[in-house]
Each structure stands twice: as structure tokens, then as C-alpha cells.
Amino acid sequence: MKILLAVDGSPQTAAAVRHAIRLMRCCAGSTLTLVTVVPPADTWELKRFMKPEEIEAMQESQGGDQLSPARALLDAEGIRYTPRVLLGEIASTLVEEASRNGADLVIIGSRGHTAAASALLGSTALAVIRLAGVPVTVVRQD
């Protein structure tokens, strides 16, 4: 089974990571891709004062920071994975990556990093459910 685990660096994603660890342990031969998506920097202030390559480097760094907590949990459990930092609109980019990667399952946390995203089930989780061509497991926070 090919599993795509979507994280955003928030404490809420730890439950999704732990769920992925359980699946990886019980499904021998499975592969795990750990993905975070950094939205595009569209503010004119950034574009006015920074070069495009500086903005991209900043976004890549932000993505690495978002992956760090999940990487620590996976590494501590000895789970092998492929990390990916992607740039784009979050839900559609996750779905595109799942398709490109041939994922059989997407795992995502129920609530995002911001209070606004946490108001509902999570706008990103709902959008991924609507758009994905594979099963999506939404994991509630602990």
C-alpha cells in the first residue's frame, strides 16, 4: 500500500502521524510519503522586497519546519518515508501529489494549523475528501 501522509507542523497532526505509524507496522511492504504544502506567497510586500529565489528558499525552509515534528516521530519509531515539500494551494496540491505518486490512501489531520482552519472539520481536509480519487482517512486530534 502506498500511503501519503499530509502534515502542517501543527500539534494536531501528531495523531495523524501516529495513525500512519500503526498502518505502516501492520501493512508490511507499504511505503510512506510525508508531505507538507506551503501556500504561494502572493503578498506584494514580499514580492517588492525579496527576489523570487529568496521567497522560494523561505517557503522551502517553512516546509522543512512543518515536516520536522512528523519526521521526529517517524524517525523515533524507525519508520521509513520519503519527505516532500510542495508549493501550491494546499488541498489541490495534496490530491495531485497523491495521484502522481500512485497513493492508495491519504491520511490527514482533522484540523489545521490556524484557528480559522479549525473552525470546522478543517477546510483542507474537506477539500481533499471531495477532490481525492482514493480513500482519505481524517484523523481526529488526541
N, C-alpha and C positions, 0 to 999 in steps of 0.2 A: 504494500500500500504506500502511495506517495502522499505525504501529509504536508500541507502548507500551514504554518503557524504564524498568524499575524499578531504583532505586538506594537505597542506605542510607548513603552517605557514607564507606563503608569503602574502604581502598586496593584491596580485591579487586574492587570494582565498576568500576574503570578499564578492565579488559579488556572488560566488557560495553559500556561507553561506546564504546570503540574499535571494537568489532564493529558497533554501531549506526551509527557514522560511515561504516564501509565500506559497509553496506547503503544508507544514505542517498545515498551517492555513486553507487552503481551502479543504483539504482532511482529514476529521475527521476520527480518528481511525488509522491514519498512524503511523508507527514507524520510527525512525531515528537512524542510526548508524553512528557515526562520526569516521572516520578512517584516520590515518596517517601511512605511511610506512617508516621505516628507513632502508636504504640500508645496507647490511652487511659491516662490517669494515674488509676489506681484505688487508689492508696495513701491511706489515711485521713490520713496525716500532711500530705500536700499539701492535701487537701480541708479539713482542720481549720484550716490556717494561711493558705490562699490562697483568694481569690474565684474562682468558676468562670471569669470572663473573664481573670483573671491566669493561670490554668492553661492556658487555650486559647492565650493570647498566648505563653506559654512553649513550648507544643507547636509552634506555628507557627514560632517562632524556631528551634527544634530542627530542624524540617523544612527551613527555609531553609539551615541549616548543612549538613544532609545533602545538599542539592542542589548546594551550591557547587562541590565538586570536579568533578562531571559538567558543570556549566554552564561552568566554565573550559575544559575540554577541547572541548566543543561550540562555544563561542564562538571559541576559537583556530582551529578548523577552518572557521568560517563556516557551521556547520550551524544551520538554523532549527528551533526547537522551541517547544513550549508547556509551561511548568513547572507542576506541580501538587503541592501539599502536601495530603495527605489524612489524616484521623484515623480510626483504627479498627484492627481486627485485621488484621494485615498481608496474609496470603495472600488472604483473602476480599475485602478491600477492593481489592486489585490486580485480582482477577478481575472484581469488579463494575465497576471503572473501565474495564477492557478492553471489557467488554460495553457499557457506557453510551457509550463513545467509538467503538464500532464497530471496534475494533482487529482487524487481520488477523494480528498477531504480537505476542507478548510476549517481551521479552528481559530476562533476569535473570542475575545472577551466581550462581556455584555455591555460594558460601559467604557467610554473613552477617557482621555486624559483631562479634559476640561469639564467644568461644572455644566456648561451648556450641553455638551455631548452626553452628559449623564442624566439629563432630564427625562429621557425616555429609555427604552431598551438600549438605545445607542443608535444614532442615525447611521453611523458607519456599518454597524452590524446588520441593521435592517436593509440597507442598500446592498450589502454583499449577499444577503439571503435572496433578495429579489433578482440580482444580476447573475449569480453563480450558476454554472451548469453542472455543479457537483454538490453533494451534501455539505452543509455548513453546520458545524457544532458551535453553538454560542454558550460559553461557559460563564456562569454567574460568579461574581467575586465572592471570596470567602467571607 
